[in-house]
Amino acid sequence: MAKGFYRSYFHIGSIGFKFARISFQDANPFIAFTVACIMNQLEWKRYRYYVKGKSFRQWGRKWKYDGITPIFCPVYFSCGIFSIVKHLPKEVTWEELIKESKVFDKKKKLTEQKRVEEFLSTFTAWLVNDLKPENFRRDKNGNLYCIDYGEFICGNLYRQSACLIDYK
C-alpha cells in the first residue's frame, strides 16, 4: 500500500484503489479528508471530460474539450471517498522523461528541465503543477500516464479553481 499526503493507494491485479485518508496528525483531519475526496472526484471528472470527451453543463452552457488529449490515468469510478483506477505497474525515471520530451519537441533550444516541464504541462492540459517522476507511471505497453491530477485551488482566477473545475 502506498500513502500520499491525502490519499492511500493499493491494487489488486490491474485495478487500483485510491482512498481518501484521515490523518489525525494533520492540523485539521476533517479538512484534509474533504480535500482528498475532492481530489478523487476531480480526477474522475477530468478523465471523463478531457480524455473521454464527455460534455458538461454549467452556467447554462454545454462545455466540450477540444484540445490535445491528456495522458491521464484512467479512472473507472469515483464516489469521492474512493476511486477505482487502472493500475500502472512501471515507475518512471527522470531520464525517461528527458528522453520522451526530446521526441516531443526537437526545434526549441530549451534546457532539459524546461523541455520536460513543457512536455508534461502540454500533455496534462496544464492542470498539474507538481511535475515530478513520482506522479507519472507506465502501463504494460510502455504508455506514459499521469497518476496524480486532482490538484485544485480554492480561488476563481486559475484553471485549477474549485469553481471552474473542468472548463476553459
C-alpha positions as CSV (number, residue, x, y, z in Angstrom):
1,M,0.0,0.0,0.0
2,A,1.3,3.4,-1.0
3,K,0.5,6.6,1.0
4,G,0.4,10.1,-0.2
5,F,-0.4,13.2,1.9
6,Y,-4.1,13.0,1.3
7,R,-4.8,9.5,-0.2
8,S,-3.8,5.9,0.1
9,Y,-3.4,3.5,-2.8
10,F,-3.4,-0.2,-3.3
11,H,-4.1,-2.5,-6.2
12,I,-5.5,-6.0,-6.9
13,G,-4.2,-7.1,-10.3
14,S,-4.8,-4.5,-12.9
15,I,-7.2,-2.4,-10.8
16,G,-6.1,0.2,-8.4
17,F,-8.0,1.8,-5.5
18,K,-7.4,5.4,-4.2
19,F,-8.9,6.1,-0.8
20,A,-9.3,9.4,0.9
21,R,-7.5,9.0,4.2
22,I,-8.0,10.6,7.6
23,S,-4.8,11.5,9.4
24,F,-5.2,12.7,13.0
25,Q,-1.7,14.1,12.8
26,D,-2.8,16.9,10.5
27,A,-3.9,20.2,11.9
28,N,-7.5,19.6,10.8
29,P,-8.2,15.9,9.8
30,F,-11.7,16.7,8.5
31,I,-10.5,19.3,6.0
32,A,-7.7,17.0,4.8
33,F,-10.2,14.2,4.3
34,T,-12.5,16.5,2.4
35,V,-9.7,17.7,0.2
36,A,-8.8,14.0,-0.6
37,C,-12.5,13.4,-1.6
38,I,-12.5,16.4,-3.9
39,M,-9.2,15.2,-5.5
40,N,-10.7,11.8,-6.2
41,Q,-13.8,13.4,-7.8
42,L,-11.8,15.8,-9.8
43,E,-9.6,13.1,-11.3
44,W,-12.8,11.2,-12.3
45,K,-14.4,14.3,-13.8
46,R,-11.2,15.4,-15.6
47,Y,-10.6,12.0,-17.0
48,R,-14.2,11.9,-18.4
49,Y,-14.1,15.5,-19.7
50,Y,-10.5,15.7,-21.1
51,V,-9.9,12.1,-22.2
52,K,-13.3,10.5,-22.8
53,G,-14.8,13.6,-24.4
54,K,-17.9,13.8,-22.2
55,S,-19.5,17.2,-22.2
56,F,-20.7,19.0,-19.1
57,R,-23.4,21.6,-18.5
58,Q,-22.6,24.5,-16.2
59,W,-23.9,28.1,-16.1
60,G,-26.5,27.4,-18.7
61,R,-23.9,26.3,-21.3
62,K,-22.6,22.9,-22.6
63,W,-18.8,22.6,-22.4
64,K,-16.8,20.2,-24.6
65,Y,-13.0,20.0,-24.6
66,D,-11.3,20.1,-28.0
67,G,-7.5,20.2,-27.2
68,I,-4.7,17.7,-27.0
69,T,-5.8,14.5,-25.2
70,P,-4.0,14.4,-21.9
71,I,-2.1,11.4,-20.6
72,F,-4.3,11.0,-17.5
73,C,-4.5,7.5,-15.8
74,P,-8.0,6.0,-16.5
75,V,-10.5,6.4,-13.6
76,Y,-13.3,3.9,-13.9
77,F,-15.4,5.1,-10.9
78,S,-15.3,7.6,-8.0
79,C,-17.6,8.4,-5.2
80,G,-15.1,10.8,-3.6
81,I,-14.2,8.6,-0.7
82,F,-12.6,6.1,-3.0
83,S,-11.8,5.8,-6.7
84,I,-11.2,2.8,-8.9
85,V,-8.4,3.3,-11.4
86,K,-6.2,1.5,-13.8
87,H,-3.1,0.1,-12.1
88,L,0.1,1.2,-13.8
89,P,2.9,-1.1,-12.7
90,K,6.0,0.6,-14.1
91,E,7.7,3.6,-12.4
92,V,9.1,6.4,-14.5
93,T,12.6,7.9,-14.1
94,W,13.8,11.5,-14.8
95,E,16.0,10.1,-17.6
96,E,12.9,8.5,-19.3
97,L,11.1,11.9,-19.1
98,I,14.0,13.6,-20.7
99,K,14.2,11.0,-23.5
100,E,10.4,11.3,-24.1
101,S,10.5,15.1,-24.1
102,K,13.2,15.1,-26.8
103,V,10.8,13.3,-29.1
104,F,8.1,15.8,-28.3
105,D,9.9,18.9,-29.4
106,K,13.2,19.0,-31.3
107,K,13.0,22.6,-32.6
108,K,13.3,24.6,-29.4
109,K,16.7,25.0,-27.7
110,L,15.4,24.6,-24.1
111,T,17.2,23.2,-21.1
112,E,16.3,19.6,-20.2
113,Q,14.3,20.8,-17.2
114,K,12.3,23.3,-19.2
115,R,11.7,20.9,-22.1
116,V,10.4,18.2,-19.7
117,E,8.2,20.7,-17.9
118,E,6.7,22.0,-21.2
119,F,6.2,18.4,-22.5
120,L,4.4,17.3,-19.2
121,S,2.4,20.5,-19.0
122,T,1.2,20.2,-22.5
123,F,0.1,16.6,-22.1
124,T,-1.6,17.2,-18.7
125,A,-3.6,20.1,-20.1
126,W,-1.7,22.5,-17.7
127,L,-3.7,21.0,-14.8
128,V,-0.7,19.6,-12.9
129,N,1.8,21.8,-11.2
130,D,3.8,19.0,-9.4
131,L,5.7,17.7,-12.4
132,K,7.9,15.0,-10.9
133,P,8.6,11.4,-12.0
134,E,6.7,10.0,-9.0
135,N,3.4,11.4,-10.5
136,F,3.8,9.5,-13.7
137,R,3.8,5.8,-14.5
138,R,3.8,3.5,-17.5
139,D,1.4,0.6,-18.3
140,K,2.4,-2.8,-19.5
141,N,2.7,-1.5,-23.1
142,G,5.0,1.4,-22.0
143,N,2.5,4.2,-22.4
144,L,3.1,7.2,-20.1
145,Y,0.3,8.3,-17.8
146,C,-0.1,11.0,-15.1
147,I,-1.4,9.3,-11.9
148,D,-2.0,12.4,-9.7
149,Y,-4.0,15.1,-11.4
150,G,-6.6,16.0,-8.8
151,E,-4.9,19.2,-7.8
152,F,-7.2,22.2,-7.2
153,I,-7.2,25.8,-5.9
154,C,-9.9,27.5,-3.8
155,G,-9.9,30.7,-5.9
156,N,-11.5,31.6,-9.1
157,L,-8.6,33.0,-11.2
158,Y,-6.9,29.8,-12.2
159,R,-7.8,26.8,-14.4
160,Q,-7.5,24.5,-11.4
161,S,-10.1,26.5,-9.4
162,A,-12.6,24.5,-7.5
163,C,-15.4,26.6,-9.0
164,L,-14.1,26.3,-12.6
165,I,-13.3,22.7,-12.3
166,D,-13.2,21.4,-15.8
167,Y,-13.8,24.3,-18.1
168,K,-12.0,26.8,-20.2
